[in-house]
Amino acid sequence: EASTGPTLGLDGRTVGAVLFLALVPAVGAYQSYGYAQRVLGPGPTSLGMYLGPIYVALIAFVVIGEPIRFYHWIGGALILLGVWRAVGARSRR
């Protein structure tokens, strides 16, 4: 990345920001995942993990303006189809 333009300096503010962004979301994600497992159980919680790429694509679209391309739509549709099939199979039992 250094060859493509300016880089961030290694000062206290940058190190603090990187540590914050590394630790706080990680701890929050594990706490949320543990809570979801307690409330919903491991099966439904694991199905929710498959939705992560869809959330990331939407956040990238909103935050950094990344265009949503045709393959994003196909991938999202396949993910939703898989989750729908898994939930449907689970409810039929």
N, C-alpha and C positions, 0 to 999 in steps of 0.2 A: 504494500500500500504506500510505502514511502516514495516509490517512484512515480506515483500518480498525482502527487500534490503535497500540500503541507500536512504535517502530522501534529498531533497534540503533544504538548510538552509534558514531561513527567514531573509534575509538581503535586503538592498535597491535595489540591482541589480535584485534579484528574484521578489520582489514586483513590481518593474518597468516593468519587462518583462511581468508579469501576467497582469498588468493593460493595457499595450500596446496591448497585444494579446486579451484582452477582449474588449477594446474600439475601436481600429482602424478597425479591420475587421467588427465589428458590425455596426459602422457608415458607413463604405464603402458599406456594404451589403444593408443597408437601402437606401443610396443614389443611388446605382445602381438599386435597385428595383423601387424606385420612378422614376428614369429616364426611365427605361423600360416601366413603366406604362404610362408615358407621351408620349413616342414615339410610342409604340406598342398598347397601350390600356390594360385594365385589363384582358381581356380574354386570349390573347396569353401569356401575362406575367404570369398568373396563371398556364398555362400549362407548362411553363418553370420550375416552382417550382418542378414539379414531376421528373425532371431530376437530382435533387440534389443527391439522393442515388447513381446514376451511376457515377457522378463526384467524390463523396467521395470514392467509391470503387476503381476508377482508381488512385486517388491521393494516397490512402493507398498502392496500389500496387507499385507505382513509388517511393514514399518517404520512406516507412518503410518496403517494401518488403512483404507485406501481400499477401498470395497466393489467386488467384481468383479461387474460387471453383465452382462446378456445380450449386449450388443454387444461386450464384451471377449471372451466365449467365441466369438462368431461371427468376429470378427477374428482371434483366435488360431487357430481352426480353418482359416480361409482361408490364413493364413500357413503353417501346418504342411502343409496340402494342397499349396501351391505348392512348398515345399521338398521334400516327398516326391516330387512329380512331377518336379522338376528332378533330384533324385538318381536316381530310377528311370530317367529318360531318359538320364542320363549312364552308368549302369551297363549299360544295354542296348547301348550302342555298342561 
